[in-house]
Amino acid sequence: MVAAHRPDSCPGWTCGLGLLAGQRQTAANREALLNADPHLAVGQQLYNEHCAACHGIDGEGRPNPMAEGQIPPPPHDSTGHTWHHADAFLFEYTKYGGMAGMPAFEDELTDFGKQPLMFFWLDIVGGLAIPIGLIAARRLDRLDEPLYRVFWLGVAFGLVWETAAHVVDIWFWREQLVVHLAEWPLPMIMMPLIHALWDGLLFTAGVFIVQRVTPAPHFQGWRWDEWGILAVWGVGTCFIVETLAALTRSWQYDPRVWNPTLYVLNEVPVTILPFALWMVAATVFYAVLLLHGGWQAARHTV
């Protein structure tokens, strides 16, 4: 069990201990559970590392007292009483220890969810601050109208694929294309919007870079240097975002035959799909810019 933020209800990693360690299951059933919810795999790993030595690999407990005469560790399966207790009690007992020889895990296990929660809140606050900052810059005449419109075009592009990813995730819920390893602190309907605001900023920054490092005039016809900068910028920022998501165990794209893993960080696979989406988005976005010649003169004044 993890010394985690105090839960109000049984979260996936807590239930995972009961399902994976507390019930005797066939290998097929256990594998099915692991595939159904990634939190169960985390729960199984933590149980095996920190709990199984006393409570048994299958949660069977110990039949006899400990060497010091203490009450034996109780079973976590259906014959035990562990899951009759409230989550808050189990949290305190695991984190700070208790009677009957139960050690404290406060110094061994981190508060599960702390890192992804901080990452999510930075994600949310930053996303909401982006349009506020750009609207203020436009009102103060620090941002030209064409580049301001580029931002909202980027938001529209981002909203399309962010929403599509969530729709696919719901439609194929058994397969979980986008796996959220931690709980998003706001209603899930807000996630595509927040991320679309970030996408708009990234597109706008890409256009700004093109204008700064390539010769004018810009966006009047297909140029490999302009497209290349937008594509490399998109893939580069995608690398940063997906790496941070993996390091904080916030989310992942489920590996498939058509979505292979590029690298693994913190036991979280980072797959090719988000990078491919950015390549396609950068190309389509560039094509739209070429069709709207009024934006090729977009500039940012400081």
C-alpha positions in Angstrom: 0.0 0.0 0.0 1.3 3.5 -0.8 1.7 6.4 1.6 -0.3 8.6 -0.6 -2.4 11.8 -0.5 -5.4 11.0 1.7 -8.1 9.7 -0.6 -11.9 10.2 -0.3 -12.6 6.9 -2.1 -10.7 3.8 -3.1 -8.4 4.9 -5.9 -7.0 2.5 -8.5 -3.7 1.8 -6.8 -5.4 1.0 -3.5 -7.9 -1.3 -5.1 -5.1 -2.9 -7.0 -3.7 -4.3 -3.8 -7.0 -6.0 -3.1 -7.4 -7.2 -6.6 -3.9 -8.3 -7.4 -2.5 -9.4 -4.0 -5.7 -10.0 -2.1 -7.5 -12.4 -4.5 -6.2 -15.6 -5.8 -6.6 -15.3 -9.6 -5.5 -17.1 -12.6 -2.6 -15.7 -14.6 -5.1 -14.8 -17.4 -7.4 -12.9 -15.1 -4.5 -11.1 -13.5 -3.1 -10.1 -16.9 -6.6 -8.8 -17.9 -6.8 -6.7 -14.8 -3.3 -5.2 -15.4 -4.3 -4.3 -19.0 -7.6 -2.8 -17.8 -6.0 -0.2 -15.5 -2.4 0.8 -15.3 -2.8 1.7 -11.6 -3.2 -2.0 -10.8 0.3 -2.7 -12.2 1.7 0.0 -10.0 -0.1 -1.4 -7.0 1.2 -4.9 -7.8 4.8 -3.7 -8.1 4.6 -1.7 -4.8 3.0 -4.6 -3.0 5.6 -7.1 -4.2 8.4 -4.7 -3.1 7.1 -3.5 0.2 4.3 -5.8 1.5 4.6 -9.3 0.2 7.5 -10.3 2.6 5.1 -10.0 5.5 1.6 -10.3 4.0 2.4 -13.0 1.5 2.8 -12.9 -2.3 -0.9 -13.6 -2.8 -2.1 -11.7 0.3 -2.6 -14.8 2.3 -0.9 -13.3 5.5 0.9 -15.3 8.1 -0.7 -18.1 10.2 1.7 -17.8 13.1 2.9 -14.9 15.3 6.1 -13.1 14.4 9.4 -14.1 16.1 9.0 -11.3 18.6 5.6 -12.7 19.6 3.7 -10.0 17.8 0.4 -10.6 16.1 1.0 -12.0 12.6 0.4 -9.8 9.5 -3.2 -10.3 8.5 -4.3 -11.6 5.1 -5.5 -9.2 2.5 -7.7 -11.7 0.7 -11.4 -12.3 1.2 -10.7 -14.0 4.5 -9.1 -10.9 6.0 -10.4 -7.7 7.5 -8.1 -5.1 5.9 -10.7 -3.8 3.4 -13.3 -3.4 6.2 -11.4 -0.3 7.3 -11.9 3.2 5.9 -9.3 4.5 3.4 -8.2 7.2 5.8 -7.4 4.6 8.5 -5.4 2.5 6.0 -3.6 5.6 4.8 -2.5 6.6 8.3 -1.6 3.0 9.3 0.6 2.5 6.3 2.3 5.8 6.4 3.0 6.1 10.1 2.9 2.4 11.2 0.9 0.9 14.0 0.6 -1.8 16.5 1.2 -5.5 15.8 4.6 -4.8 14.2 3.3 -2.8 11.2 6.3 -0.6 10.1 5.9 3.0 8.9 6.5 3.6 5.2 6.6 7.4 5.4 10.3 7.5 4.5 10.2 4.7 1.9 7.2 5.5 -0.2 6.4 9.0 -1.6 3.0 10.5 -1.6 1.6 9.0 -4.7 0.2 11.5 -7.1 2.1 14.6 -5.8 4.3 15.0 -8.8 1.5 14.5 -11.5 -0.8 16.8 -9.5 1.8 19.6 -9.5 2.4 19.0 -13.2 -1.3 19.2 -13.9 -1.8 22.4 -12.0 1.1 24.1 -13.7 -0.4 22.8 -17.0 -3.8 24.3 -16.0 -2.6 27.6 -14.7 -0.3 28.1 -17.6 -2.9 27.2 -20.1 -5.4 29.7 -18.7 -2.8 32.4 -18.4 -1.8 32.2 -22.1 -5.0 33.8 -23.6 -5.1 36.4 -20.8 -1.5 37.4 -21.6 -2.0 37.5 -25.3 -5.3 39.5 -25.1 -3.5 42.0 -22.8 -0.6 42.2 -25.2 -3.0 42.8 -28.1 -4.8 45.6 -26.2 -1.5 47.2 -25.4 -0.5 47.0 -29.0 2.4 44.7 -28.2 1.1 42.0 -30.4 0.1 42.5 -34.0 -3.4 41.4 -35.1 -2.1 38.8 -37.7 0.0 37.0 -35.1 -2.9 37.2 -32.6 -5.1 35.5 -35.2 -2.4 32.9 -35.7 -2.7 32.0 -32.0 -6.5 31.4 -32.2 -6.0 29.4 -35.4 -3.5 27.2 -33.5 -6.0 26.8 -30.6 -8.7 25.6 -33.1 -6.2 23.1 -34.6 -5.2 21.9 -31.1 -8.8 21.6 -30.0 -9.6 19.3 -33.0 -7.0 16.7 -32.1 -7.2 17.1 -28.3 -10.9 16.5 -28.5 -10.5 13.6 -30.9 -8.0 11.9 -28.6 -10.5 12.1 -25.7 -13.4 10.9 -27.9 -11.3 7.9 -29.1 -10.3 7.2 -25.5 -14.0 7.1 -24.5 -15.1 5.1 -27.5 -12.4 2.5 -27.1 -12.5 2.7 -23.3 -11.5 -1.0 -22.9 -8.2 -0.3 -24.7 -7.4 3.1 -23.3 -5.5 4.8 -26.1 -4.7 7.7 -23.8 -3.9 6.3 -20.3 -4.2 8.8 -17.5 -1.8 7.6 -14.8 -3.0 10.2 -12.3 -6.3 11.9 -11.8 -6.9 15.2 -13.6 -8.0 17.7 -10.9 -10.7 19.4 -13.0 -13.6 18.0 -15.0 -12.1 16.0 -17.9 -14.0 18.2 -20.4 -11.5 20.9 -19.5 -8.4 19.0 -20.5 -8.8 19.3 -24.3 -9.4 23.1 -23.9 -6.4 23.7 -21.7 -4.1 21.7 -23.9 -5.5 23.4 -27.0 -4.5 26.8 -25.5 -1.0 25.5 -25.1 -1.0 24.2 -28.7 -2.0 27.7 -29.9 0.9 29.2 -28.1 3.3 26.7 -29.6 2.0 27.3 -33.1 2.4 31.0 -32.6 5.9 30.7 -31.2 6.8 28.6 -34.3 5.6 31.3 -36.7 7.5 33.9 -34.6 10.7 31.8 -35.0 10.2 31.4 -38.7 10.0 35.2 -39.1 13.1 35.7 -37.0 15.5 33.2 -38.6 14.4 33.0 -42.3 14.4 35.7 -45.0 11.3 37.7 -45.8 8.8 37.6 -47.3 7.1 34.8 -45.3 4.3 32.4 -46.0 3.8 33.4 -49.6 4.6 29.9 -51.0 5.9 26.6 -49.9 9.4 26.8 -48.5 11.2 23.9 -46.9 12.9 26.1 -44.4 9.6 27.5 -43.1 7.9 24.1 -42.9 11.0 22.5 -41.4 11.2 25.0 -38.6 7.5 24.5 -37.8 7.9 20.8 -37.9 11.1 20.6 -35.8 9.6 23.1 -33.3 6.4 21.0 -32.9 8.3 17.7 -32.5 10.8 19.3 -30.1 8.1 20.7 -27.9 6.2 17.4 -28.1 9.4 15.7 -26.8 9.6 18.0 -23.8 5.9 17.6 -23.0 5.8 13.8 -23.3 9.0 13.5 -21.3 7.6 15.6 -18.5 4.4 13.6 -18.5 6.5 10.4 -18.3 8.8 11.6 -15.5 5.8 12.8 -13.4 3.7 9.7 -14.4 0.8 11.9 -15.6 -0.3 10.2 -18.8 0.9 8.0 -21.6 -0.3 6.8 -25.1 -0.9 3.1 -25.0 1.7 1.3 -27.2 0.1 -0.6 -30.1 1.5 -2.3 -33.2 0.7 0.9 -35.1 1.9 3.1 -32.1 5.3 1.7 -31.2 7.3 2.9 -28.2 10.1 5.3 -28.9 11.7 5.3 -25.4 10.8 4.6 -21.8 11.2 6.9 -18.9 10.2 6.2 -15.3 8.7 2.9 -16.5 6.3 5.0 -18.8 6.5 4.3 -22.5 6.6 7.3 -24.8 5.1 6.4 -28.2 5.3 7.7 -31.7 1.7 8.8 -32.0 1.9 12.3 -30.4 5.0 13.1 -32.5 3.3 12.0 -35.7 0.3 14.1 -34.8 2.5 17.2 -34.4 4.2 16.5 -37.8 0.8 16.3 -39.5 -0.5 19.3 -37.6 2.5 21.4 -38.5 2.1 20.6 -42.2 -1.6 21.3 -42.3 -1.2 24.5 -40.3 1.6 25.7 -42.6 -0.7 25.0 -45.6 -3.5 27.0 -44.1 -1.1 29.9 -43.5 -0.1 29.8 -47.2 -3.8 30.0 -48.1 -4.3 33.1 -46.0 -1.9 35.5 -47.5 -2.9 38.3 -45.0 -0.9 36.5 -42.3 2.4 36.3 -44.0 3.3 39.8 -42.8 2.6 38.9 -39.2 5.1 40.3 -36.9 5.7 40.7 -33.1 6.9 44.0 -31.8 8.7 44.3 -28.5 
